[in-house]
Amino acid sequence: MTAIRVFSEEDFERLMVIKQMKPLGFSLDEMTEILTLLAGPEGAAPEQSEVLAGFLDRAVHQRAKMARNLAQADEFIERLSRLP
């Protein structure tokens, strides 16, 4: 028997954000903090904006690192494919 889970729209949105954060290396505590900040009212307080900006900078840096690693993997695959 297969279990079926029913998610609310809000739960589904949170799950999608978590799936986006995971590969960027955020800890569970950081994910909780980010989700809390994102769920807050628009126009976050200045200190919250600074925290979000820090998370954004880190996400951009981690994504760039992942892109470099992917490019290196592509180059290696290309090198292997040229072997006899």
Distance bins in CASP14 RR format, pairs under 12 A and 6 or more apart:
PFRMAT RR
TARGET T0000
AUTHOR 0000-0000-0000
RMODE 2
METHOD distances of the structure
MODEL  1
5 11 0 0 0 0 1 0 0 0 0 0 0
5 12 0 0 0 0 0 1 0 0 0 0 0
5 15 0 0 0 0 0 1 0 0 0 0 0
6 12 0 0 0 0 1 0 0 0 0 0 0
7 13 0 0 0 0 1 0 0 0 0 0 0
7 14 0 0 0 0 1 0 0 0 0 0 0
7 15 1 0 0 1 0 0 0 0 0 0 0
7 16 0 0 0 0 0 1 0 0 0 0 0
8 14 0 0 0 0 1 0 0 0 0 0 0
8 15 0 0 0 0 0 1 0 0 0 0 0
9 15 0 0 0 0 0 1 0 0 0 0 0
9 16 0 0 0 0 0 1 0 0 0 0 0
10 16 0 0 0 0 0 1 0 0 0 0 0
10 17 0 0 0 0 0 1 0 0 0 0 0
10 35 0 0 0 0 0 1 0 0 0 0 0
10 38 0 0 0 0 0 1 0 0 0 0 0
10 39 0 0 0 0 1 0 0 0 0 0 0
11 17 0 0 0 0 0 1 0 0 0 0 0
11 18 0 0 0 0 0 1 0 0 0 0 0
11 35 0 0 0 0 0 1 0 0 0 0 0
11 39 0 0 0 0 0 1 0 0 0 0 0
12 18 0 0 0 0 0 1 0 0 0 0 0
12 19 0 0 0 0 0 1 0 0 0 0 0
13 19 0 0 0 0 0 1 0 0 0 0 0
13 20 0 0 0 0 0 1 0 0 0 0 0
13 35 0 0 0 0 1 0 0 0 0 0 0
13 38 0 0 0 0 1 0 0 0 0 0 0
13 39 0 0 0 0 1 0 0 0 0 0 0
14 20 0 0 0 0 0 1 0 0 0 0 0
14 21 0 0 0 0 0 1 0 0 0 0 0
14 31 0 0 0 0 1 0 0 0 0 0 0
14 32 0 0 0 0 0 1 0 0 0 0 0
14 34 0 0 0 0 0 1 0 0 0 0 0
14 35 1 0 0 1 0 0 0 0 0 0 0
14 36 0 0 0 0 0 1 0 0 0 0 0
14 38 0 0 0 0 1 0 0 0 0 0 0
14 39 0 0 0 0 1 0 0 0 0 0 0
15 21 0 0 0 0 0 1 0 0 0 0 0
15 22 0 0 0 0 0 1 0 0 0 0 0
15 31 0 0 0 0 0 1 0 0 0 0 0
15 35 0 0 0 0 0 1 0 0 0 0 0
16 22 0 0 0 0 0 1 0 0 0 0 0
16 35 0 0 0 0 0 1 0 0 0 0 0
16 38 0 0 0 0 0 1 0 0 0 0 0
17 24 0 0 0 0 0 1 0 0 0 0 0
17 26 0 0 0 0 0 1 0 0 0 0 0
17 31 0 0 0 0 1 0 0 0 0 0 0
17 32 0 0 0 0 0 1 0 0 0 0 0
17 34 1 0 0 1 0 0 0 0 0 0 0
17 35 1 0 0 1 0 0 0 0 0 0 0
17 36 0 0 0 0 0 1 0 0 0 0 0
17 37 0 0 0 0 0 1 0 0 0 0 0
17 38 1 0 0 1 0 0 0 0 0 0 0
17 39 0 0 0 0 1 0 0 0 0 0 0
17 55 0 0 0 0 0 1 0 0 0 0 0
17 59 0 0 0 0 0 1 0 0 0 0 0
18 24 0 0 0 0 0 1 0 0 0 0 0
18 25 0 0 0 0 0 1 0 0 0 0 0
18 26 0 0 0 0 1 0 0 0 0 0 0
18 28 0 0 0 0 1 0 0 0 0 0 0
18 30 0 0 0 0 0 1 0 0 0 0 0
18 31 1 0 0 1 0 0 0 0 0 0 0
18 32 0 0 0 0 1 0 0 0 0 0 0
18 34 0 0 0 0 1 0 0 0 0 0 0
18 35 1 0 0 1 0 0 0 0 0 0 0
18 38 0 0 0 0 0 1 0 0 0 0 0
19 26 0 0 0 0 0 1 0 0 0 0 0
19 31 0 0 0 0 0 1 0 0 0 0 0
20 26 0 0 0 0 1 0 0 0 0 0 0
20 31 0 0 0 0 0 1 0 0 0 0 0
20 34 0 0 0 0 0 1 0 0 0 0 0
20 35 0 0 0 0 0 1 0 0 0 0 0
20 38 0 0 0 0 0 1 0 0 0 0 0
20 55 0 0 0 0 0 1 0 0 0 0 0
20 59 0 0 0 0 1 0 0 0 0 0 0
20 62 0 0 0 0 0 1 0 0 0 0 0
20 63 0 0 0 0 0 1 0 0 0 0 0
21 27 0 0 0 0 1 0 0 0 0 0 0
21 28 0 0 0 0 1 0 0 0 0 0 0
21 29 0 0 0 0 0 1 0 0 0 0 0
21 30 1 0 0 1 0 0 0 0 0 0 0
21 31 1 0 1 0 0 0 0 0 0 0 0
21 32 0 0 0 0 0 1 0 0 0 0 0
21 33 0 0 0 0 0 1 0 0 0 0 0
21 34 1 0 0 1 0 0 0 0 0 0 0
21 35 0 0 0 0 1 0 0 0 0 0 0
21 38 0 0 0 0 0 1 0 0 0 0 0
21 55 0 0 0 0 1 0 0 0 0 0 0
21 56 0 0 0 0 0 1 0 0 0 0 0
21 58 0 0 0 0 0 1 0 0 0 0 0
21 59 1 0 0 1 0 0 0 0 0 0 0
21 62 0 0 0 0 0 1 0 0 0 0 0
21 63 0 0 0 0 0 1 0 0 0 0 0
22 28 0 0 0 0 1 0 0 0 0 0 0
22 30 0 0 0 0 0 1 0 0 0 0 0
22 31 1 0 0 1 0 0 0 0 0 0 0
22 34 0 0 0 0 0 1 0 0 0 0 0
22 59 0 0 0 0 0 1 0 0 0 0 0
22 62 0 0 0 0 0 1 0 0 0 0 0
23 59 0 0 0 0 0 1 0 0 0 0 0
23 62 0 0 0 0 1 0 0 0 0 0 0
23 63 0 0 0 0 1 0 0 0 0 0 0
23 65 0 0 0 0 0 1 0 0 0 0 0
23 66 1 0 0 1 0 0 0 0 0 0 0
23 67 0 0 0 0 0 1 0 0 0 0 0
23 69 0 0 0 0 0 1 0 0 0 0 0
23 70 0 0 0 0 0 1 0 0 0 0 0
24 30 0 0 0 0 1 0 0 0 0 0 0
24 31 0 0 0 0 1 0 0 0 0 0 0
24 34 0 0 0 0 0 1 0 0 0 0 0
24 55 0 0 0 0 1 0 0 0 0 0 0
24 56 0 0 0 0 0 1 0 0 0 0 0
24 57 0 0 0 0 0 1 0 0 0 0 0
24 58 1 0 0 1 0 0 0 0 0 0 0
24 59 1 0 1 0 0 0 0 0 0 0 0
24 60 0 0 0 0 1 0 0 0 0 0 0
24 61 0 0 0 0 1 0 0 0 0 0 0
24 62 1 0 1 0 0 0 0 0 0 0 0
24 63 1 0 0 1 0 0 0 0 0 0 0
24 64 0 0 0 0 0 1 0 0 0 0 0
24 65 0 0 0 0 1 0 0 0 0 0 0
24 66 0 0 0 0 1 0 0 0 0 0 0
25 31 0 0 0 0 1 0 0 0 0 0 0
25 34 0 0 0 0 0 1 0 0 0 0 0
25 55 0 0 0 0 0 1 0 0 0 0 0
25 58 0 0 0 0 1 0 0 0 0 0 0
25 59 0 0 0 0 1 0 0 0 0 0 0
25 61 0 0 0 0 0 1 0 0 0 0 0
25 62 1 0 0 1 0 0 0 0 0 0 0
25 63 0 0 0 0 0 1 0 0 0 0 0
25 65 0 0 0 0 0 1 0 0 0 0 0
25 66 0 0 0 0 1 0 0 0 0 0 0
26 32 0 0 0 0 1 0 0 0 0 0 0
26 33 0 0 0 0 1 0 0 0 0 0 0
26 34 1 0 0 1 0 0 0 0 0 0 0
26 35 0 0 0 0 0 1 0 0 0 0 0
26 54 0 0 0 0 0 1 0 0 0 0 0
26 55 1 0 0 1 0 0 0 0 0 0 0
26 56 0 0 0 0 0 1 0 0 0 0 0
26 58 1 0 0 1 0 0 0 0 0 0 0
26 59 0 0 0 0 1 0 0 0 0 0 0
26 62 0 0 0 0 1 0 0 0 0 0 0
27 33 0 0 0 0 1 0 0 0 0 0 0
27 34 0 0 0 0 0 1 0 0 0 0 0
27 55 0 0 0 0 0 1 0 0 0 0 0
27 58 0 0 0 0 0 1 0 0 0 0 0
28 34 0 0 0 0 0 1 0 0 0 0 0
28 35 0 0 0 0 0 1 0 0 0 0 0
29 35 0 0 0 0 0 1 0 0 0 0 0
29 36 0 0 0 0 0 1 0 0 0 0 0
30 36 0 0 0 0 0 1 0 0 0 0 0
30 37 0 0 0 0 0 1 0 0 0 0 0
30 51 0 0 0 0 0 1 0 0 0 0 0
30 52 0 0 0 0 0 1 0 0 0 0 0
30 54 0 0 0 0 0 1 0 0 0 0 0
30 55 1 0 0 1 0 0 0 0 0 0 0
30 58 0 0 0 0 1 0 0 0 0 0 0
30 59 0 0 0 0 0 1 0 0 0 0 0
30 62 0 0 0 0 0 1 0 0 0 0 0
31 37 0 0 0 0 0 1 0 0 0 0 0
31 38 0 0 0 0 0 1 0 0 0 0 0
31 55 0 0 0 0 1 0 0 0 0 0 0
31 59 0 0 0 0 0 1 0 0 0 0 0
32 38 0 0 0 0 0 1 0 0 0 0 0
32 39 0 0 0 0 0 1 0 0 0 0 0
33 39 0 0 0 0 0 1 0 0 0 0 0
33 40 0 0 0 0 0 1 0 0 0 0 0
33 48 0 0 0 0 1 0 0 0 0 0 0
33 51 1 0 0 1 0 0 0 0 0 0 0
33 52 0 0 0 0 1 0 0 0 0 0 0
33 54 0 0 0 0 0 1 0 0 0 0 0
33 55 0 0 0 0 1 0 0 0 0 0 0
34 40 0 0 0 0 0 1 0 0 0 0 0
34 44 0 0 0 0 0 1 0 0 0 0 0
34 48 0 0 0 0 0 1 0 0 0 0 0
34 51 0 0 0 0 1 0 0 0 0 0 0
34 52 1 0 0 1 0 0 0 0 0 0 0
34 54 0 0 0 0 0 1 0 0 0 0 0
34 55 1 0 1 0 0 0 0 0 0 0 0
34 56 0 0 0 0 1 0 0 0 0 0 0
34 58 0 0 0 0 0 1 0 0 0 0 0
34 59 0 0 0 0 1 0 0 0 0 0 0
35 52 0 0 0 0 0 1 0 0 0 0 0
35 55 0 0 0 0 0 1 0 0 0 0 0
36 44 0 0 0 0 0 1 0 0 0 0 0
36 48 0 0 0 0 1 0 0 0 0 0 0
36 51 0 0 0 0 0 1 0 0 0 0 0
36 52 0 0 0 0 0 1 0 0 0 0 0
36 55 0 0 0 0 0 1 0 0 0 0 0
37 43 0 0 0 0 0 1 0 0 0 0 0
37 44 1 0 0 1 0 0 0 0 0 0 0
37 45 0 0 0 0 1 0 0 0 0 0 0
37 47 0 0 0 0 0 1 0 0 0 0 0
37 48 1 0 1 0 0 0 0 0 0 0 0
37 49 0 0 0 0 1 0 0 0 0 0 0
37 50 0 0 0 0 0 1 0 0 0 0 0
37 51 1 0 0 1 0 0 0 0 0 0 0
37 52 1 0 1 0 0 0 0 0 0 0 0
37 53 0 0 0 0 0 1 0 0 0 0 0
37 54 0 0 0 0 0 1 0 0 0 0 0
37 55 0 0 0 0 1 0 0 0 0 0 0
37 56 0 0 0 0 0 1 0 0 0 0 0
38 44 0 0 0 0 1 0 0 0 0 0 0
38 48 0 0 0 0 0 1 0 0 0 0 0
38 51 0 0 0 0 0 1 0 0 0 0 0
38 52 0 0 0 0 1 0 0 0 0 0 0
38 55 0 0 0 0 1 0 0 0 0 0 0
38 56 0 0 0 0 0 1 0 0 0 0 0
39 48 0 0 0 0 0 1 0 0 0 0 0
40 48 0 0 0 0 1 0 0 0 0 0 0
40 49 0 0 0 0 0 1 0 0 0 0 0
40 52 0 0 0 0 0 1 0 0 0 0 0
41 48 0 0 0 0 1 0 0 0 0 0 0
42 48 0 0 0 0 0 1 0 0 0 0 0
42 49 0 0 0 0 0 1 0 0 0 0 0
43 49 1 0 0 1 0 0 0 0 0 0 0
43 52 0 0 0 0 0 1 0 0 0 0 0
44 50 0 0 0 0 1 0 0 0 0 0 0
44 51 0 0 0 0 1 0 0 0 0 0 0
44 52 1 0 0 1 0 0 0 0 0 0 0
44 53 0 0 0 0 0 1 0 0 0 0 0
45 51 0 0 0 0 1 0 0 0 0 0 0
45 52 0 0 0 0 0 1 0 0 0 0 0
46 52 0 0 0 0 0 1 0 0 0 0 0
46 53 0 0 0 0 0 1 0 0 0 0 0
47 53 0 0 0 0 0 1 0 0 0 0 0
47 54 0 0 0 0 0 1 0 0 0 0 0
48 54 0 0 0 0 0 1 0 0 0 0 0
48 55 0 0 0 0 0 1 0 0 0 0 0
49 55 0 0 0 0 0 1 0 0 0 0 0
49 56 0 0 0 0 0 1 0 0 0 0 0
50 56 0 0 0 0 0 1 0 0 0 0 0
50 57 0 0 0 0 0 1 0 0 0 0 0
51 57 0 0 0 0 0 1 0 0 0 0 0
51 58 0 0 0 0 0 1 0 0 0 0 0
52 58 0 0 0 0 0 1 0 0 0 0 0
52 59 0 0 0 0 0 1 0 0 0 0 0
53 59 0 0 0 0 0 1 0 0 0 0 0
53 60 0 0 0 0 0 1 0 0 0 0 0
54 60 0 0 0 0 1 0 0 0 0 0 0
54 61 0 0 0 0 1 0 0 0 0 0 0
54 62 0 0 0 0 0 1 0 0 0 0 0
55 61 0 0 0 0 0 1 0 0 0 0 0
55 62 0 0 0 0 0 1 0 0 0 0 0
56 62 0 0 0 0 0 1 0 0 0 0 0
56 63 0 0 0 0 0 1 0 0 0 0 0
57 63 0 0 0 0 0 1 0 0 0 0 0
57 64 0 0 0 0 0 1 0 0 0 0 0
58 64 0 0 0 0 0 1 0 0 0 0 0
58 65 0 0 0 0 0 1 0 0 0 0 0
59 65 0 0 0 0 0 1 0 0 0 0 0
59 66 0 0 0 0 0 1 0 0 0 0 0
60 66 0 0 0 0 0 1 0 0 0 0 0
60 67 0 0 0 0 0 1 0 0 0 0 0
61 67 0 0 0 0 0 1 0 0 0 0 0
61 68 0 0 0 0 0 1 0 0 0 0 0
62 68 0 0 0 0 0 1 0 0 0 0 0
62 69 0 0 0 0 0 1 0 0 0 0 0
63 69 0 0 0 0 0 1 0 0 0 0 0
63 70 0 0 0 0 0 1 0 0 0 0 0
64 70 0 0 0 0 0 1 0 0 0 0 0
64 71 0 0 0 0 0 1 0 0 0 0 0
65 71 0 0 0 0 0 1 0 0 0 0 0
65 72 0 0 0 0 0 1 0 0 0 0 0
66 72 0 0 0 0 0 1 0 0 0 0 0
66 73 0 0 0 0 0 1 0 0 0 0 0
67 73 0 0 0 0 0 1 0 0 0 0 0
67 74 0 0 0 0 0 1 0 0 0 0 0
68 74 0 0 0 0 0 1 0 0 0 0 0
68 75 0 0 0 0 0 1 0 0 0 0 0
69 75 0 0 0 0 0 1 0 0 0 0 0
69 76 0 0 0 0 0 1 0 0 0 0 0
70 76 0 0 0 0 0 1 0 0 0 0 0
70 77 0 0 0 0 0 1 0 0 0 0 0
71 77 0 0 0 0 0 1 0 0 0 0 0
71 78 0 0 0 0 0 1 0 0 0 0 0
72 78 0 0 0 0 0 1 0 0 0 0 0
72 79 0 0 0 0 0 1 0 0 0 0 0
73 79 0 0 0 0 0 1 0 0 0 0 0
73 80 0 0 0 0 0 1 0 0 0 0 0
74 80 0 0 0 0 0 1 0 0 0 0 0
74 81 0 0 0 0 0 1 0 0 0 0 0
75 81 0 0 0 0 0 1 0 0 0 0 0
75 82 0 0 0 0 0 1 0 0 0 0 0
76 82 0 0 0 0 0 1 0 0 0 0 0
76 83 0 0 0 0 0 1 0 0 0 0 0
77 83 0 0 0 0 0 1 0 0 0 0 0
END
